[in-house]
């Protein structure tokens, strides 16, 4: 079996700023190899542009694939359960949400 060396640019947005490198590393280790993570970036658009320029492979949230138009990229859905994330509602501490926002959040509480 051949040696697989990866060059990865990883979006912190994929699974949370503090955990993304650990999550991705564990997923790759479970598949039998170590990722070579050379860069982390907050801006998914930048990662897509770097991948489009041939500078590596980006791991990004699936719903951001088409955020930059006219790119010539292939994509593969990574099905490892460890890579699954859930969205979160976030607002400033010590601030009251509007009635509309509170009602919106109630939809997801049940």
Secondary structure, 3 states (H helix, E strand, C coil): CCCCCCCEEEEHHHCCCCCHHHHHHHHHHHCCCCCCEEEEECCHHHHHHHHHCCCCEEECCHHHCCCCCCCCCCCCCCCCHHHCCCCCCCCCCCCCCCHHHHHHHHHHHC
